Structures are given as C-alpha cells and as structure tokens.
Amino acid sequence: MRFRPRSFRATVAVYVGVIFVALIAVRVTNQVIVHDALNRAVDRRLEEEMDEIAGPPRDATVATMAQRIAAKQATHESADLIFLLRDPAGRAVAGKLRLAAPPPVGFSDVGDIAGVDGVAHGRVLVARVTGGASLTIVSDNDVVDGFDALLFQVQLASLAIGLLVFAGGAAAIVWEVSRRLRAMQRTFDSVMAGNLASRIPVDGSGSEFDRQAAAFNAMLDRIDALMANVKHAARDVAHELKSPLARLRNRVAGLERRARDSPFAVDSAAILAETDELLELFASLMRLWEIEGGERRGRFGAVDVAQLAHEVGDTLRPVAEDRGDRLTVSATGPALVRGDMRLLRQLVVNLVENAIRHTPEGAQVAIDVRPGAGWVAISVVDDGTGIPAEAHATVILRFGRLETAADRPGQGLGLTLVDAIARLHGGALRLEDAAPGLRAVVTLPAQA
C-alpha cells in the first residue's frame, strides 16, 4: 500500500525526514571516505619506510638495515614510527619495538601489544627481508584516530546545524503557507455563512499566493455580482407584485364581506385565505433574502437564548393548549450567544410552530437549551410521526415538503428560515429521530 501524506504539514514532515536521511547518508559517506583515505595514507607511508630501510627488492643486509633504523630513530620525522629488525633466528637486532606476539606478514592493526608508552592503536607492516630476517614497522595512529574522532564530531555538529537550519526553514514555510491558507479559510467560511463581501487579504507582493488570492477575489466578485443581480431582480419582482396583490387582497376582502350571505361565501373566503397565504409567502421570501444577504449582522449583540426560550414558551403555550398539546421548556441560563434577538426568536418560534403544525393533537413538544463548551444547543422535540432520515435534507430545502404534508397549511419555508438564521449566526441545523417524533437541534457558537 503506497503511503500518501494527506496534509501540507505531513508532506513537509516527510520531505524533512527524507532530507534528514539524505544528510545522514552524506555525512556517513564522508566519514567512511576520509577514514579510508587516512588508512591508505598510513599504509603508503609504511611501505615507503619499508622501502627506505630494506630497499624495494628487500635485499639490504641486516647491518645496513640496522644502521638505517638507528638513523631514523634519531630524527623527529620518524617519532611516530617504531621499528623492529629480527635476524633469521628471531633475535632482535635493531629497533625499540617490543611485541607480546608477532603479527602476521603484511598489514595489520595492533593495540597495546607494541609495548611502547603512548601507543594505544597502531598500524603494522611486517616483511621478510634478506636472509630470512624480518622487519616490522609500527605507525602510532593516535593522531590519526584523534583526527578521525574530531572529524566525526564535526560531521555530527554539521548534521545537527544543517538539520536545524532546514527544519527551521521548513517550519517557516509551513507557518507562512498555513497563515495564507487560514486567511483563505476564514474568507471561505465567511462567504459560506452568507457574507459575500468578504475577501482574501492581499499584500501586493505579486507572489503566487497573492495572485491566487486575487483570482479567488475576482471569482467572489463575479459571484457577488451575479447574486446581487438575482436578488435585485427577485426583490423588484416581489415589490412589483406586492402592491397589486395587496390591492387584490383588499378587493377580495370586500367581495368576501358582501358575499357572506350568498352562495359564493365559501369560495370567496377560500380565495381570501389563498391571497393571504400568497402575501405571507412573499413576506417570508423577503425575510429569507435579507437573512441570506447577511445585512442583519450589524444588529448583533449578546442574547440569552435560555431566557428567549422561556419567552417563546410563554407566548406559544396557549396556542399549543388550544389543540390539546403540551409545551414544556427546559432552559437553564445563562446561555449567551452573539446574534440578532428578533431572528433568534423567529428561529425558536418556527421550530415550535413546525412541531405543533405537523404532530397529531395531544402531542408533547419540548424546548431544551443546553450551553456547552463553546456552543449553545437549542433543540425542539416532539413525539409525533417524525420524518424519515432520508428526507431530513429535503425538508430543509426551500419549499421542501413531504408528500404527506401537501394538504397542510404552510409554504415549506419554516425550516429553511431556521437553517438560514443558524448559518447567519455561525451555527447549523440538524434533524434527528426522537423515536418517536422529530428532534430539531440548532447549535450556535457561545459568546466568549
């Protein structure tokens, strides 16, 4: 299964990890190469010293080699070299080297067996020379080992510095990109909440982020212009129709009064009711357009939803009791939110009226307000027939109504208005099965 990072931070973390592994590989490679180069340099020097004492064909006499060893031991350049010349019988002829065990012919490493003070680690070369004698040369590698250890420390320090610099740069990039993305997200959230005037900030640098922000802002300008045209057209149509409908309603009302004792009384009353419903529909649409446009945010203030729920309960309890319903309120305050008092009252009223209208007589309707950690939940629960889960999204849509409610009064805008008011306040509406009945829950951000 191929791993794919699912966020920008994860991508940067993977990239930093890859760079870290690459830095380690480079440093280890450098250490190995330098260490190997130092060892080869020591081996070459031992071979050169061997050639100077025994000659390239290894044919110098024992006496000659003894003289050359004595001369080298007297010079400062050979202070880190230790020599031992043995005759064919194995007796020491020249040199200060004392060995606990003879090393093999060729190159090898020795420790403290050299028997010389200050030699903790050395490189040894043993060769057979003229007449069966043997020449051993040991190089004191303490300086080389010290340089090797120092190089290792330098490699670690440079690795740590490189990683810190790279991680710091990556953190700065993540912070800058996240800052830009957060600004974009705040703008998108504001637009989704209905504030189409919100725009992504630009700094005029002409960077890729600035160009992207400008492109998004241009798109939002276009969407805002199109929405404004649609809203203006709808409002113009509504205003143009409102006056003729009002005049029509007045005329129908006059006819209804005159026809009360005639055979047309029922029809005229029905026409008047239809006209009133049509006017109510236009009024509801005008409120919905105003809410979705976000103009009401300027009226926001502190609202105690618990107190508001009790006020709505006191107002609508007689309405519920007239049809045999029981309306209860459970709200412990304070439950403060920042919003428009009138719109929040309409939100609760719509939920309660929706529960009363769509439940059989004698139903139980309950308003519940619960403040939480950063949120206030407003729920209205009934014990009616409820709504199928697959139809929850439908009834929230504009003019969304179930087939079973087609013969009931209303325009199908009650829950749409509730949803619009909730989104205007940064909240959300969700419908749940109360088993039996329906639970409508609105969550709003609590005032800090």
SEDREN-516544 format. One record per residue (C-alpha): x, y, z. Coordinates in steps of 0.5 Angstrom, whole numbers. Last residue first. Example, Ala and Ser with C-alpha at 12.3 -4.5 7.8 and 13.67 -1.06 7.14 Angstrom:
BEGIN
+-------+-------+-------+
!    c1 !    c2 !    c3 !
+-------+-------+-------+
!    27 !    -2 !    14 !
!    25 !    -9 !    16 !
+-------+-------+-------+
END
This chain:
BEGIN
+-------+-------+-------+
!    c1 !    c2 !    c3 !
+-------+-------+-------+
!   -34 !    69 !    49 !
!   -41 !    68 !    46 !
!   -43 !    61 !    45 !
!   -43 !    59 !    38 !
!   -49 !    56 !    36 !
!   -52 !    49 !    35 !
!   -59 !    48 !    33 !
!   -62 !    42 !    34 !
!   -69 !    39 !    31 !
!   -71 !    33 !    34 !
!   -77 !    29 !    31 !
!   -82 !    24 !    33 !
!   -82 !    17 !    36 !
!   -76 !    15 !    37 !
!   -73 !    22 !    37 !
!   -70 !    22 !    30 !
!   -65 !    27 !    29 !
!   -65 !    34 !    25 !
!   -59 !    38 !    24 !
!   -59 !    46 !    24 !
!   -52 !    49 !    24 !
!   -49 !    55 !    27 !
!   -44 !    61 !    25 !
!   -50 !    66 !    27 !
!   -52 !    67 !    19 !
!   -52 !    60 !    19 !
!   -57 !    59 !    24 !
!   -61 !    64 !    21 !
!   -61 !    61 !    14 !
!   -63 !    54 !    17 !
!   -69 !    57 !    21 !
!   -71 !    60 !    15 !
!   -71 !    54 !    11 !
!   -74 !    50 !    17 !
!   -80 !    55 !    16 !
!   -80 !    56 !     9 !
!   -85 !    50 !     6 !
!   -90 !    55 !     5 !
!   -95 !    53 !    10 !
!  -102 !    50 !    11 !
!  -103 !    42 !    11 !
!  -105 !    38 !     5 !
!   -98 !    37 !     2 !
!   -96 !    35 !     9 !
!   -96 !    27 !     7 !
!   -92 !    29 !     0 !
!   -86 !    32 !     5 !
!   -84 !    39 !     4 !
!   -78 !    43 !     1 !
!   -80 !    50 !    -1 !
!   -73 !    52 !     0 !
!   -69 !    46 !     3 !
!   -69 !    44 !    10 !
!   -75 !    39 !     9 !
!   -71 !    35 !     3 !
!   -64 !    34 !     8 !
!   -68 !    31 !    13 !
!   -72 !    26 !     8 !
!   -67 !    20 !     8 !
!   -68 !    20 !    16 !
!   -76 !    19 !    15 !
!   -79 !    25 !    19 !
!   -83 !    24 !    25 !
!   -90 !    21 !    27 !
!   -91 !    26 !    33 !
!   -87 !    26 !    40 !
!   -84 !    33 !    39 !
!   -77 !    35 !    41 !
!   -74 !    43 !    40 !
!   -67 !    43 !    41 !
!   -63 !    49 !    42 !
!   -55 !    48 !    43 !
!   -50 !    53 !    46 !
!   -43 !    52 !    44 !
!   -36 !    54 !    46 !
!   -36 !    48 !    51 !
!   -43 !    47 !    53 !
!   -50 !    51 !    54 !
!   -56 !    47 !    54 !
!   -63 !    50 !    51 !
!   -69 !    45 !    51 !
!   -76 !    46 !    48 !
!   -81 !    41 !    49 !
!   -87 !    39 !    45 !
!   -92 !    33 !    47 !
!   -97 !    32 !    42 !
!  -105 !    32 !    44 !
!  -107 !    33 !    37 !
!  -103 !    30 !    32 !
!   -96 !    33 !    30 !
!   -94 !    37 !    24 !
!   -97 !    44 !    26 !
!   -94 !    44 !    33 !
!   -87 !    42 !    31 !
!   -87 !    47 !    26 !
!   -90 !    52 !    31 !
!   -84 !    50 !    36 !
!   -78 !    51 !    31 !
!   -81 !    57 !    27 !
!   -82 !    60 !    34 !
!   -75 !    58 !    36 !
!   -72 !    61 !    30 !
!   -76 !    67 !    30 !
!   -74 !    69 !    37 !
!   -66 !    68 !    34 !
!   -68 !    73 !    29 !
!   -71 !    78 !    33 !
!   -65 !    78 !    38 !
!   -60 !    78 !    33 !
!   -54 !    75 !    35 !
!   -48 !    74 !    40 !
!   -49 !    68 !    44 !
!   -51 !    67 !    52 !
!   -54 !    61 !    55 !
!   -55 !    64 !    62 !
!   -58 !    60 !    64 !
!   -62 !    54 !    65 !
!   -67 !    52 !    60 !
!   -72 !    46 !    60 !
!   -79 !    49 !    57 !
!   -85 !    45 !    56 !
!   -91 !    45 !    51 !
!   -97 !    40 !    52 !
!  -102 !    40 !    46 !
!  -109 !    40 !    47 !
!  -111 !    44 !    40 !
!  -112 !    50 !    45 !
!  -106 !    48 !    49 !
!  -101 !    49 !    44 !
!  -103 !    56 !    42 !
!  -103 !    58 !    50 !
!   -96 !    55 !    50 !
!   -94 !    60 !    45 !
!   -92 !    66 !    48 !
!   -90 !    63 !    55 !
!   -85 !    58 !    51 !
!   -83 !    64 !    47 !
!   -81 !    68 !    53 !
!   -78 !    62 !    56 !
!   -73 !    60 !    50 !
!   -71 !    67 !    50 !
!   -69 !    67 !    57 !
!   -65 !    61 !    55 !
!   -62 !    64 !    49 !
!   -59 !    70 !    53 !
!   -57 !    75 !    47 !
!   -51 !    79 !    47 !
!   -51 !    83 !    41 !
!   -52 !    83 !    33 !
!   -55 !    89 !    29 !
!   -50 !    90 !    24 !
!   -50 !    82 !    22 !
!   -57 !    83 !    20 !
!   -55 !    85 !    13 !
!   -52 !    78 !    12 !
!   -55 !    77 !     5 !
!   -58 !    70 !     7 !
!   -62 !    74 !    12 !
!   -65 !    79 !     8 !
!   -67 !    74 !     2 !
!   -70 !    70 !     7 !
!   -74 !    76 !    10 !
!   -76 !    78 !     3 !
!   -78 !    70 !     2 !
!   -82 !    70 !     8 !
!   -86 !    76 !     6 !
!   -88 !    74 !    -1 !
!   -90 !    67 !     2 !
!   -95 !    71 !     7 !
!   -98 !    75 !     1 !
!   -99 !    69 !    -2 !
!  -102 !    66 !     4 !
!  -107 !    72 !     5 !
!  -109 !    71 !    -2 !
!  -110 !    64 !    -1 !
!  -115 !    65 !     5 !
!  -118 !    71 !     1 !
!  -120 !    66 !    -4 !
!  -122 !    61 !     1 !
!  -127 !    66 !     4 !
!  -130 !    68 !    -3 !
!  -131 !    61 !    -5 !
!  -135 !    59 !     2 !
!  -139 !    66 !     1 !
!  -141 !    65 !    -6 !
!  -148 !    62 !    -5 !
!  -149 !    69 !    -1 !
!  -150 !    71 !     6 !
!  -142 !    72 !     7 !
!  -142 !    75 !    -1 !
!  -141 !    83 !     1 !
!  -136 !    81 !     6 !
!  -132 !    77 !     2 !
!  -132 !    82 !    -4 !
!  -129 !    87 !     0 !
!  -124 !    82 !     2 !
!  -122 !    80 !    -5 !
!  -122 !    88 !    -7 !
!  -117 !    89 !    -1 !
!  -113 !    82 !    -3 !
!  -112 !    85 !   -10 !
!  -110 !    91 !    -8 !
!  -105 !    88 !    -3 !
!  -103 !    83 !    -9 !
!  -102 !    89 !   -14 !
!   -98 !    92 !    -9 !
!   -93 !    86 !    -7 !
!   -92 !    84 !   -14 !
!   -88 !    90 !   -16 !
!   -84 !    89 !    -9 !
!   -83 !    82 !   -10 !
!   -81 !    83 !   -18 !
!   -76 !    88 !   -16 !
!   -74 !    84 !   -10 !
!   -73 !    78 !   -14 !
!   -69 !    82 !   -19 !
!   -65 !    85 !   -14 !
!   -63 !    78 !   -11 !
!   -61 !    76 !   -18 !
!   -57 !    82 !   -20 !
!   -54 !    81 !   -13 !
!   -52 !    74 !   -13 !
!   -49 !    75 !   -20 !
!   -45 !    81 !   -17 !
!   -43 !    77 !   -11 !
!   -41 !    71 !   -16 !
!   -37 !    76 !   -20 !
!   -33 !    79 !   -14 !
!   -32 !    72 !   -11 !
!   -29 !    70 !   -17 !
!   -24 !    76 !   -17 !
!   -23 !    75 !   -10 !
!   -21 !    68 !   -12 !
!   -16 !    70 !   -17 !
!   -13 !    76 !   -13 !
!   -12 !    71 !    -7 !
!    -8 !    66 !   -12 !
!    -4 !    72 !   -15 !
!    -2 !    74 !    -8 !
!     0 !    67 !    -6 !
!     4 !    66 !   -12 !
!     7 !    73 !   -10 !
!     5 !    79 !   -13 !
!     8 !    83 !    -7 !
!     1 !    87 !    -6 !
!     0 !    84 !     1 !
!    -7 !    81 !    -1 !
!   -13 !    79 !     4 !
!   -18 !    74 !     2 !
!   -25 !    78 !     1 !
!   -31 !    78 !     5 !
!   -37 !    82 !     1 !
!   -41 !    75 !     0 !
!   -42 !    75 !     8 !
!   -47 !    69 !     8 !
!   -44 !    64 !    12 !
!   -41 !    60 !     7 !
!   -38 !    67 !     5 !
!   -35 !    68 !    12 !
!   -32 !    61 !    12 !
!   -29 !    62 !     5 !
!   -26 !    68 !     8 !
!   -23 !    65 !    14 !
!   -21 !    59 !    10 !
!   -17 !    64 !     6 !
!   -14 !    67 !    12 !
!   -12 !    60 !    15 !
!    -9 !    58 !     8 !
!    -4 !    64 !     8 !
!    -2 !    63 !    15 !
!    -1 !    56 !    14 !
!     3 !    57 !     8 !
!     7 !    62 !    12 !
!     8 !    58 !    18 !
!     9 !    52 !    14 !
!    15 !    55 !    10 !
!    18 !    58 !    17 !
!    17 !    51 !    20 !
!    21 !    48 !    13 !
!    26 !    54 !    14 !
!    27 !    52 !    21 !
!    28 !    45 !    20 !
!    33 !    46 !    14 !
!    37 !    50 !    19 !
!    36 !    45 !    25 !
!    38 !    40 !    20 !
!    44 !    43 !    18 !
!    46 !    45 !    25 !
!    45 !    38 !    27 !
!    49 !    35 !    21 !
!    55 !    40 !    22 !
!    55 !    38 !    29 !
!    55 !    31 !    28 !
!    60 !    31 !    22 !
!    65 !    36 !    26 !
!    65 !    31 !    32 !
!    66 !    25 !    27 !
!    72 !    29 !    24 !
!    75 !    30 !    31 !
!    74 !    23 !    32 !
!    78 !    21 !    26 !
!    83 !    27 !    28 !
!    84 !    24 !    34 !
!    85 !    17 !    31 !
!    90 !    19 !    26 !
!    94 !    23 !    32 !
!    94 !    16 !    36 !
!    96 !    12 !    30 !
!   103 !    10 !    32 !
!   106 !     7 !    26 !
!   109 !     0 !    27 !
!   115 !    -2 !    23 !
!   117 !   -10 !    23 !
!   123 !   -12 !    19 !
!   124 !   -20 !    19 !
!   131 !   -24 !    17 !
!   130 !   -30 !    12 !
!   137 !   -28 !     9 !
!   135 !   -21 !     6 !
!   128 !   -19 !     8 !
!   121 !   -22 !    10 !
!   116 !   -16 !    11 !
!   111 !   -14 !    17 !
!   107 !    -8 !    17 !
!   104 !    -5 !    23 !
!    98 !     0 !    24 !
!    98 !     3 !    31 !
!    93 !     4 !    37 !
!    94 !     6 !    44 !
!   101 !     8 !    43 !
!   103 !    13 !    49 !
!   109 !     8 !    52 !
!   111 !     3 !    48 !
!   110 !    -5 !    49 !
!   107 !    -5 !    42 !
!   102 !   -10 !    45 !
!    98 !    -4 !    46 !
!    94 !    -5 !    40 !
!    96 !    -7 !    33 !
!    93 !    -7 !    26 !
!    95 !   -11 !    21 !
!    99 !   -10 !    14 !
!   103 !   -16 !    11 !
!   107 !   -22 !    15 !
!   103 !   -23 !    21 !
!   104 !   -20 !    28 !
!   109 !   -23 !    33 !
!   106 !   -23 !    40 !
!   108 !   -19 !    46 !
!   112 !   -15 !    42 !
!   117 !   -10 !    44 !
!   119 !    -4 !    39 !
!   126 !    -1 !    40 !
!   129 !    -2 !    34 !
!   135 !    -6 !    32 !
!   138 !   -14 !    32 !
!   132 !   -17 !    36 !
!   133 !   -25 !    36 !
!   128 !   -29 !    31 !
!   134 !   -34 !    29 !
!   133 !   -31 !    22 !
!   135 !   -24 !    25 !
!   130 !   -19 !    27 !
!   129 !   -12 !    26 !
!   124 !    -8 !    30 !
!   122 !    -1 !    29 !
!   117 !     4 !    32 !
!   114 !    10 !    28 !
!   111 !    16 !    31 !
!   118 !    20 !    32 !
!   120 !    19 !    25 !
!   120 !    26 !    23 !
!   124 !    28 !    29 !
!   130 !    24 !    27 !
!   135 !    19 !    32 !
!   130 !    14 !    31 !
!   131 !    14 !    23 !
!   139 !    14 !    24 !
!   138 !     8 !    28 !
!   134 !     4 !    23 !
!   138 !     6 !    17 !
!   144 !     3 !    21 !
!   140 !    -3 !    23 !
!   138 !    -4 !    16 !
!   145 !    -4 !    13 !
!   147 !    -9 !    18 !
!   142 !   -14 !    16 !
!   144 !   -13 !     9 !
!   139 !   -10 !     4 !
!   136 !   -14 !    -1 !
!   128 !   -12 !     0 !
!   128 !   -11 !    -7 !
!   125 !    -4 !    -6 !
!   130 !    -3 !    -1 !
!   130 !    -5 !     6 !
!   130 !     1 !    10 !
!   128 !     6 !     5 !
!   123 !     1 !     2 !
!   120 !     0 !     9 !
!   119 !     7 !    10 !
!   115 !     8 !     4 !
!   111 !     2 !     5 !
!   109 !     5 !    12 !
!   108 !    11 !     9 !
!   103 !     8 !     4 !
!   100 !     4 !     9 !
!    99 !    11 !    13 !
!    96 !    14 !     7 !
!    91 !     9 !     6 !
!    89 !     9 !    13 !
!    87 !    16 !    12 !
!    84 !    16 !     6 !
!    79 !    10 !     9 !
!    77 !    15 !    15 !
!    76 !    20 !    10 !
!    72 !    16 !     5 !
!    68 !    13 !    11 !
!    67 !    20 !    15 !
!    64 !    23 !     8 !
!    60 !    17 !     7 !
!    57 !    18 !    14 !
!    56 !    25 !    13 !
!    52 !    24 !     6 !
!    48 !    19 !     9 !
!    46 !    23 !    15 !
!    44 !    29 !    11 !
!    40 !    24 !     6 !
!    36 !    21 !    12 !
!    35 !    28 !    14 !
!    33 !    31 !     7 !
!    28 !    25 !     7 !
!    25 !    26 !    14 !
!    24 !    34 !    12 !
!    20 !    32 !     6 !
!    16 !    27 !    10 !
!    15 !    33 !    15 !
!    13 !    38 !     9 !
!     8 !    33 !     6 !
!     5 !    32 !    13 !
!     5 !    39 !    14 !
!     1 !    40 !     8 !
!    -4 !    35 !     9 !
!    -6 !    28 !     7 !
!     1 !    25 !     6 !
!     1 !    19 !     1 !
!     4 !    12 !     3 !
!     3 !     7 !    -2 !
!     0 !     0 !     0 !
+-------+-------+-------+
END
